[in-house]
């Protein structure tokens, strides 16, 4: 007889929140104090648990995509500069600007448009090819 499951209906909502924070299946298993194989079994046995994990991971992935896009195109945001001047804390509102990041641009283009931006370029050759075989190190004088 199998051991009773530790799964509880509230686990789906908890797993979704963990995934929104970027948790992997291994980290979810650690959170619930079970083996990762148990998480896989729960995903099979409890569709709401599986759907919650998928939806949480999609949201986390979307956030990463937006962040990568912002890095690739450059962005700006409001901030506050805090300094101590003459013994007083002075807060000055500022606008920080971040230029586009070349690495993020390359990554984005290689993944979004691999036909034009992959490292490997295929070159097609048309026409005839002549091959001439020469022997290197061979003496030009006839040998006896």
N, C-alpha and C positions, 0 to 999 in steps of 0.2 A: 504494500500500500504506500502510495506517495505521501510525502510530507505536505501539509496544508500550505497553500500559497501565502506569502507575506503581503501580496498586493492588496491595496485598498483603493477605493474609487477616487479619493482625494489626491492620489499620486499623479494623476494625469495633469492636473493644474500645476502641481509643484514641478513636474518634469518640464512642462511648457515654459515656466518662468526660468528654470535653469538653462534651457536651450536658448531663450532670448538673451541670456547673459553670455552665451557662447559655449556652454557646457557640451562635452562629448558624451557618447554613451558610457564610456569608462568612468567619467566624472559623475554621471547620473547614478551609475551602479554604486560608486563610492558613497554618494550622498544617502542612498537608501540602504547602505550596508549589505549589498548583495553582489553576486558575481555578474559580470557583463553578460554572460549567457542567460542569466535570469531576466535581464532587461530585454534581450532579444525575444525570449519566450513571452514576456508580458506584452511586447508589441504584437506578437502573433495572437495571443489569447484575448487581448483587450483592445479592440479597434480604437476606442477613445484615447487610450494611452499612446498608441502609435500616431494617431492624428495630431495629438497635442505636441508630441516631439517634433513631428514634421513641420507643424505650423510655427513652433518656436524657432526651429533652425532656419526656416525661410526668412523670418523677421530679422534674425541675427545676420544672415547672409546679405539681405537687402541693405542693412546698415553699413556693412563692410563695402558693398558696391558703391553706395553713396559717398563714403569716406574716400575710397580710391578715386572716384570721379572728381571729388573736390581737390584732392592732392594733384591730380593730373591737370586740372584746369586752373588751379590757383583759387584762393578764397580769402575772405577777410571777415573779421568779427570784432565786436566791441569788447573792450577789456578795461581794467582799471590799473593804473600804475600807482603803487603805494611806496612812498618814501618818507623818511624822517628828515625834516628840515627844521633846524633851530629847535630841536627837541620836540617838535610836533609832528604827528602823522598827517601827511598830506596825500589825499587821494585825487588823482587826475584821470578823468575818463579819456581813453585813447581808442584808436581804431587800428588793430593789428592787421597787416597784410602779408599773405604768404604767396609767393610766386608759384607758377606751375612747377611740379617736380618731374624732371626728365625720366627718372626710373618708372614712376607711376604712369607716365604717358606711354612709354614703351610697353609696359606690362598690359595696359589697357588695349593698345592697338594690336598687339600680338594675339590677344585672346578674343577681341571683338572682330578683327578683320585679318585672320591668319593668311588669307589668300594673298594679301598685299604686304603684310608686315612680318611674316615668319623669317627666321634666320636663314633657313635653307631655301635657296632659290633653285628652281629647276630650269635648266637651260636645254632647249631642244636644238639639235644640230641637223641641218638638212644639207644635202649635197654629198658628193663623193669624198672618201677619205683614202689617201694613199699612205701605205705603211712601208717604210724602208728599214730593213734589218741590217745593221752593221755590227761587226764584231770588234769589240774594244780589246786592245792589248794584243791583237794578232799582228804578227810580223808580215810586212808587205813582200818580203823576199821569199821565194819558194824554199821549202825545207827539203833536205835530202833524206 
